[in-house]
Amino acid sequence: MARIIDTEAKNMVGKRIRYYRKAMKMSQQELSNKLEVLAIYICRGSISRIEDQTRTVTDIELWGLAQILKTPIDTFFE
């Protein structure tokens, strides 16, 4: 079944993910590589699309991002 989202923003967390990634001085590619160790496969381009809110984020991806960025999931929500 296709996902239908009626807003331009496809996620609510992208801006905060970018903030925490940059705070850790981590590139998008480094974040992608670290997620791969957790068996979460998000390429660098998809991380870019998450951060600019043009791609959805699954719960497993969100969990992995929180682990790598060392922050509780709820801090991603403004």
Residue frames relative to the residue before (quaternion, step in Angstrom):
aa qw qx qy qz dx dy dz
M 1.0000 0.0000 0.0000 0.0000 0.00 0.00 0.00
A 0.4404 -0.7006 0.4998 0.2559 3.58 -0.89 0.93
R 0.4237 -0.6681 0.5470 0.2737 3.52 -1.18 0.64
I 0.1061 -0.7841 0.6097 0.0473 3.56 -0.95 0.89
I 0.0416 0.7733 -0.6287 0.0705 3.53 -0.68 1.14
D 0.2985 -0.8148 0.4804 0.1270 3.56 -0.62 1.16
T 0.6324 0.4969 -0.3573 0.4748 3.61 1.14 0.38
E 0.6042 -0.5431 0.4197 0.4048 3.56 -1.24 0.31
A 0.6873 0.4377 -0.2706 0.5126 3.58 0.98 -0.86
K 0.2743 -0.7883 0.5348 0.1315 3.57 -0.76 1.06
N 0.7789 0.1200 -0.1167 0.6044 3.58 1.29 -0.07
M 0.4468 -0.6930 0.5046 0.2558 3.55 -1.29 0.33
V 0.7074 0.5236 -0.2317 0.4144 3.58 1.23 -0.32
G 0.4502 0.7522 -0.4200 0.2349 3.59 1.20 -0.33
K 0.6701 0.5093 -0.3075 0.4439 3.58 0.88 -0.91
R 0.6769 0.4791 -0.2897 0.4778 3.58 0.99 -0.81
I 0.5935 0.5427 -0.3665 0.4679 3.59 1.07 -0.63
R 0.6417 0.5103 -0.3178 0.4762 3.60 0.94 -0.87
Y 0.6394 0.5384 -0.3247 0.4426 3.59 0.94 -0.91
Y 0.7150 0.4440 -0.2628 0.4718 3.61 0.78 -0.99
R 0.6150 0.5383 -0.3502 0.4576 3.61 1.04 -0.68
K 0.6891 0.4689 -0.2806 0.4759 3.56 0.88 -0.93
A 0.6065 0.5569 -0.3500 0.4467 3.59 1.07 -0.70
M 0.6991 0.4235 -0.2525 0.5178 3.57 1.16 -0.62
K 0.3937 -0.7438 0.4528 0.2945 3.59 1.35 0.11
M 0.4114 0.7012 -0.4550 0.3635 3.53 1.03 0.95
S 0.3883 -0.7018 0.5423 0.2503 3.58 -0.95 0.83
Q 0.6455 -0.4953 0.3987 0.4231 3.55 -1.27 0.25
Q 0.6432 0.5203 -0.3270 0.4568 3.59 1.00 -0.76
E 0.6383 0.5140 -0.3309 0.4679 3.60 0.98 -0.77
L 0.6347 0.5158 -0.3280 0.4727 3.58 1.00 -0.80
S 0.6335 0.5295 -0.3218 0.4634 3.58 0.95 -0.86
N 0.6669 0.5099 -0.2970 0.4550 3.59 0.91 -0.94
K 0.6714 0.4945 -0.2991 0.4640 3.59 0.95 -0.85
L 0.6267 0.5248 -0.3361 0.4678 3.58 1.06 -0.70
E 0.6120 0.5717 -0.3444 0.4242 3.58 1.04 -0.77
V 0.5997 0.5590 -0.3542 0.4499 3.60 1.09 -0.66
L 0.6946 0.4309 -0.2567 0.5157 3.59 1.20 -0.61
A 0.4767 -0.6804 0.4124 0.3737 3.59 1.34 0.17
I 0.4952 0.5720 -0.4656 0.4592 3.55 1.09 0.86
Y 0.1332 -0.8431 0.5207 0.0203 3.55 -0.32 1.27
I 0.1743 0.7349 -0.6279 0.1877 3.54 -0.33 1.35
C 0.3196 -0.7630 0.5269 0.1948 3.59 -0.50 1.13
R 0.6992 -0.4744 0.3309 0.4202 3.56 -1.28 0.35
G 0.6498 0.5271 -0.3152 0.4479 3.57 0.97 -0.82
S 0.6581 0.4955 -0.3078 0.4760 3.57 1.03 -0.75
I 0.5988 0.5318 -0.3639 0.4755 3.59 1.08 -0.62
S 0.6211 0.5344 -0.3342 0.4658 3.58 1.01 -0.79
R 0.6895 0.4725 -0.2803 0.4720 3.59 0.92 -0.90
I 0.5892 0.5301 -0.3741 0.4815 3.61 1.10 -0.56
E 0.6954 0.4908 -0.2822 0.4426 3.57 0.83 -1.00
D 0.7326 0.3616 -0.2550 0.5173 3.62 1.03 -0.58
Q 0.4986 -0.7321 0.3534 0.3009 3.52 1.38 0.46
T 0.4974 0.6391 -0.4505 0.3757 3.59 1.05 0.70
R 0.7050 0.3494 -0.2488 0.5648 3.59 1.32 0.20
T 0.4555 -0.6679 0.5116 0.2911 3.56 -1.04 0.74
V 0.2714 -0.7338 0.6005 0.1648 3.56 -1.32 0.34
T 0.3341 -0.7347 0.5504 0.2139 3.60 -0.84 0.93
D 0.6510 -0.5135 0.3756 0.4141 3.55 -1.24 0.30
I 0.6404 0.5166 -0.3303 0.4626 3.60 1.00 -0.74
E 0.6401 0.5114 -0.3236 0.4734 3.58 0.99 -0.79
L 0.6473 0.5219 -0.3149 0.4577 3.58 0.96 -0.87
W 0.6248 0.5281 -0.3294 0.4715 3.58 1.02 -0.81
G 0.6778 0.4927 -0.2927 0.4607 3.59 0.86 -0.93
L 0.6330 0.5241 -0.3299 0.4644 3.58 0.97 -0.80
A 0.6471 0.5119 -0.3166 0.4679 3.58 0.98 -0.83
Q 0.6385 0.5269 -0.3263 0.4563 3.60 0.99 -0.80
I 0.7087 0.4623 -0.2615 0.4643 3.57 0.80 -1.03
L 0.7375 0.4082 -0.2268 0.4879 3.58 0.96 -0.86
K 0.3650 -0.7878 0.4378 0.2333 3.56 1.39 0.14
T 0.5740 0.5394 -0.4026 0.4663 3.53 0.83 1.05
P 0.5427 -0.6093 0.4531 0.3590 3.60 -1.07 0.62
I 0.6215 -0.5769 0.3819 0.3675 3.56 -1.05 0.77
D 0.6669 0.5383 -0.3304 0.3953 3.60 0.85 -0.85
T 0.5948 0.5662 -0.3815 0.4243 3.62 1.16 -0.33
F 0.5637 0.5888 -0.3926 0.4259 3.61 1.23 -0.21
F 0.6778 0.4643 -0.2830 0.4948 3.59 1.20 -0.44
E 0.3585 -0.7538 0.5150 0.1950 3.56 -0.69 1.12
